[in-house]
Structures are given as structure tokens and as C-alpha cells.
Amino acid sequence: MISPQMLIAGAVAVGVGGLAFVFLGGDSAADKRRAAIKRDDPKTVSAAAEKVARKKQVADSLKELEKKRNNSRPDLQTRIEQAGLSISKQQYYLFSLIAALALAGLVWLKTESLIVALMFAVIGGLGAPGFLLTRLRNRRIKKFINGLPNAIDIIVRGVKSGLPLGDTIRMVANEADEPVKSEFRRIVESQAVGLALPEAVERMTSRVPITETNFFSIVIAIQSRAGGNLSEALGNLSKVLRDRKKMKGKIGAMAMEAKASAVIIGLVPFFVTFALYMSSPKYIMLLWTTSHGRIVSVVACCWMAIGAAIMKKMINFDF
């Protein structure tokens, strides 16, 4: 005969088992059923496959552009175009030759030393034109970076209002500031001769080899191949470019103290030399009136140039 205590114990056991099933096994089983339904749903499968395909396409495009950027070094004519100059290589070489001869002639008339004149000829023929070209190129690229987000905003507003992408690019080519205006005008001209828009935008990355143009080229290429909401993608790109600009400003502010210290350290020897020349000219003039002094001066200038290059490398941040 079953006692009441056994019935109570059995009821308690059944209740505890039911609660355990509800709290531990019920949800997991339901989750498994829902996951199985999602896996079998064609819409879910297609959306997931499309997302994976887009990620793979973006990764492939990034790898392809990075490979082209690493393998292709710009030649002299490309660097001249990147600097915004409308001269040929022959004109650049002629300018370098004139600068070398002029600087060497002035030094020869002052010192009458052939070695020193040849050194300044190398500086005037190779160093000064290359430095000037690099400065012009960097300044033009900086202006392009500052103006590109505004150009992308114009494209976004045009696309949202229903205009075709080609018409919005023509608007940028007519209304934007330089050098963004000229670069987008080249895109329009490339399209006019039959080049596809993604290829025309990709050519801009070779003329302006920066990360921002790579991003823009990738967005246009992916939209032309896979479609999607172009205005949303370009809007996100504009936000990313503005955030990168803010980050560069913060980095520049943080590195300003180091740059000021480097400039002071680099100018100290010149100030000391000038002070000694004002106080004891005969003492300091030995550096350029005697052969040993000239050798010491040249070696000191070389070491100072190496130190300046090292300090510049240490305080410049590239991202």
C-alpha cells in the first residue's frame, strides 16, 4: 500500500522535474526550433549569403587596391601631376639644371672652391627641385583631403533628390574648390571618352594616392557591381572622412610640442655660430677660410641633416 508520504514525494519530484524542463530545456528546444526555421527560411539564407558576399567583395577590393598601391611607384611625370604642375619632365630637368648652375656659380664666386661649388650644384640640381615638388604635392593632397567630404556631401544630396550619380559628379566638377574640382573634372572627361565610372574613379587613386580616395573608389566599385543604397554608403564615408580629419588634428596638436623641440634643437647651432661671428669673427671664420674648417663644416652639416631626418621621422605619424 502506497503511503501519503510517498505520494507527496512523487508529486514533489514531478514538480521539480517539470520546473527544470521549463527553465532549462524548454527555451533551448524552442531556440533550436527557431534556429532551424531561420536556417530553412529562403529570405534569411539569401540575406546572410548576400552579407557574406559583400564582405568578401569589400575585402577583395581592399586587397587589390593595396596591392596596386604597393607595387606601383609613381614616376616623375606622375609626381609632377600630383603636385598640380602643368610642366613636362624635360622642363623639370631644365629647371633643375639652371638651379644647379646658378647656385654653383654663386658659391664659386664667393668661395672659389670647386668641391664646395660641386656640392651646392648637387643640392641645387637634385635637392631643391625635389624638395619643392614634394612640398607642392603634399600641399595639394592636403587641400584635396579637406575638400573631399564636402564633395561627397554634394553627391549624397544629389542622389537623395533623385539625380543620377554621373550628374552629381558633374556638379562637383563645376562647383567644388580646387583641387577637388579638377580631379572630378577628369572623371567626367574619362566618362566622356567611354570609360566606365568605377574605372574613372579608380584612376583618381593613382593621381591622388591617399586612403580617402581608395575608400571612395571602393564604394563606387561595390555599388556598381552589387547595388545597394549609395546615398547611405557615401554618407557613412563622409562621416568617416571627417572623423579621420579630426583625428589628424588631434595627433597634430599632440605632436606640436615635439616638433617645436626639434626645431629649437636644429636651430641652436646656427644661433651659436652667428653669436660667435658677432663676438669673435676671426675665431669662427676659420670654419670656411681654411681647408680643415671646410671639412669640419661639411661633416657637421651632414650629421645635422641626418639628425633632422631622424627627428622628423620620429614626430611624423601616418595613419
N, C-alpha and C positions, 0 to 999 in steps of 0.2 A: 504494500500500500504506500502511495506517494504522500509524503508528509507536506504540510503547508510550507515548511522552511525550504524544501526542495523546489516547490513551485515558485516561491519568491526568488530563490537564487537563479532559477532558469529564466524568469522574466527579466531579472537584472542583467543577466548575461546577454539575452537577446537585445535588450535596450542599448547596452554598451556597444554591441556589435553593429547595431543599426546606426548609432551616432558616429561610430568610427567609419562606417561606409559612406555616410553622408559627408563628413568633413574631410576624409582622406581620399576616398576612392571615387566619389561621385563627380567632383569637379574635374579630376584628371580624366575620367572617362568622357565627360562631356567635352572637355577641351580636345581630346583626341578625335572625337566625332566631328567637332567643328573644324579642326585642322584638316581632317580627311575631306570634308565637304569643300573647304577652301582649295585644297590641292586638286580636287576634281572639277572645280569651277573654271570654265574656259576663260572668263574675264580676268580672274585672279592670275591664272597661269600666263596669259598674254601680257598682263601688266608687269608681272615680275620679269618675264623674258625681255620685255622692252626696256625695263630699267637696267638689267644686266647688259643688254646690248649697247645702251647709251654710255654706261660707264666704260665698257670696253672700247667704244669708239673714241671717247674723250682721252683715255689712256694712250691709245694708238696714235692719235693726233699729236698729243704732247710729246711722245717719244720720237715721232717723225720730225717735228719741228726742232726739238732739241738736238737730234742727230744732224740735221741740216745746219743748225747754228754752230755746232762744234766742229763740223768738218769743213765748213766754208769760211775762209778768212777773207775779209774784204780787201780788194786790191786798191791801188792808189786812186783810180778814177771813181770807184765806189765811195771811198772816203771823202773825195772832193765833193761828190753829190750829196753825201750825208751832211757835209758842212754848209750846204746851201750855196756853193760857189758855182758859177757858170763858166768855168775855165777848163781847158784840156790838160792832159798830162804834160804835153810839150810846153805849154805856157807855165805850168808849175815848175818844171825843170829850169826854164829860162829865168824865172823869178829867183829860184834858189841859186843859180849861177851868179846872177847880178848881186844878190845879197852877199855871197861868199867873196866875190872880188871887191866889192865896196868895203866890207869890214876888214878884209885882209890888207887893202891899200891904206886905210886909215891907221891900222895898227903898225904897218911898216913905216909910214911917215912919222909915227910917234916914237917907236922903239928901234927901228932899223934892225930888227931881229927876224931872220927868216923863219925860224922854228915857231916863234910866237905868232907870226903872221899866218903860217900854215894852220896852226891850231885854231885861230879865230876864223880862218876860212872854212874849216870843217864845221865850226859852230854856226857860222852864218849860212852855210850851204845845206847842212843837214838838220842841225838842231833847231834853229829859229823857225824855218818854214814848217817843219813837222810840229813844233810846239804850237804855232799859230793855227795850223789846220786842226789839231786836236782840240784846242780851245773853242774854235768856231763850231766844230762838230758837237762837242758836249753842250754848248750853249743852245744850239738849235734843238738838240734832243730834249733838253730840259724844257724849252718852250713848248715842244710838242706834247710832252707828258702833262704839262699844266693845262693845255687846251683840249686834250683828247676827251676827258669826262664831259665837258660842255658839248662837244660834237656828238658824243653818244647820246646825251640827253635830247638833242635835237632829233636824232634818228628815232629815239623811243617815242617822243611826242608825235612825230610824223606817222609812225607805224600805228600807234593807237588811234590816230584820227582817220586811218584807212588808206593812207598813201602807200604806194609800193616802196620796197626797200631802195630800189635804184633812184627814185625821185628824192627820197630823203638824203641819200648820199650826194646828189647834185645840189641840194640845199646847203649841205655842209661845205661843199666845194665852192659855193658862191658867197656864203655869209660868214664862215668861220675866220678866225685870225690866222696869220702865218705862224708856223709852217704847216699847221693842220690843213689849211686851205689848199696849199699846193699839193700836198700828198693825196688828199681826197680827189683833187682835180686829175691827178694821174690815174686814179682808179676809174674815174669817169672816162678818161681818154682810152684806157685799156679796154673798157667795155665797148667803146665806140668802134674799135677795130676788130671786135668779135671775141674778145677774151671773156670767159665766164667770171662772174663776180667773186666766187671763192679764190680763183687763181689770181685775180687782180688784187684782192686784199692780201693774199699771201706774198705777192711781190713787194707790198709795202713793208713787210717784215724784214726784207733784205735791205731796203733803203733806210729803215729806222729799226735797227736791231735791238729792241728792248722787250721786256716781258709784257708790257701793256699791249703792244701791237700783236704779240703772239696770242694773248688772250682774245683779242678782238677777231683775229683770223680764225681761231678755233671755233668761236661762237658762230661766225658766219658759215664756216665749212659744215659744222654739225647741223645747223638749221637747213642748209641746202640739201643735205643728204637724208636726214631723218625727220625734218619738220619740227614742229613744236611752237611754243609761244615765244616768238622772237622778242617782243617788247619786254616780257618778263626777264628773259635771259640777258638782254642788253641793259635793262635797269639794274639787275644784280651786278653786272660787270661794271657799270658806272659807280655803284656803291663801293665795290672792291677797289677800284682805281682811286677813289677819293680817300678811302681808308689807308691805302698804301702811301698816298701823298702825305697824309697826317703822320704816319709812322716815320717817313723820311724826315719830316720836320722835327719830330721828337728826337730822332737819332742825331740830326744835325745840331740841335741845341745841346744835347748831352756831350757831343764831341767838340763843342766850341772851345771849352777850356783847354783841351789837349792841343787843338790847333793853335790857340794863342800862345801856349807854352812853346810849341815847335817853332813858331815864327820868331819869338823872342830869342830862343837859343840859336836860331840860324842867323839872326842879325847882330848878335853880340860881337863876333869877330870883326865885322865891318865897322861897328861903332868904336871898338878899341883901336883899330888901325887908323881911323880918322882922328881920334883923340891924340894918338901918338904923333901923327903927322902934324897936327896943330901945335903940339908942345915941343916935339923934337923931330923936325923934318929930316935932318941929316941921318938920324938913327934909323928911321923907318924906311927911308928911300933906298937903303941897301937891298931891300927885297926886290926892287925892279931895276936897279942900276948895276948890279953885279950878276954874274952867271950863277953863282951858288944861290943867291937870293931868288932869282927867277925859278930855279929848280924847286926850291922850297915852296915858293908861292904856288907853282903848278900842282905839286903834290898836295899841298894844303887845300887847294880848291877842289881837287878830285875827291879827297876824303870828305870834304864838306858836302859835295854833291851826293856822294854815297849815303852819308848820314841823313841828308834831307829826303832822299828817296825812301830810305827805311822808315823814317818818321811819317812820311806821307802814307806809306803802305799800312802802317800801324793804326793811323787815326781815320782812315777811309773805310767805311762799312758799305758793303754791297749786298743787297738782298732783293 
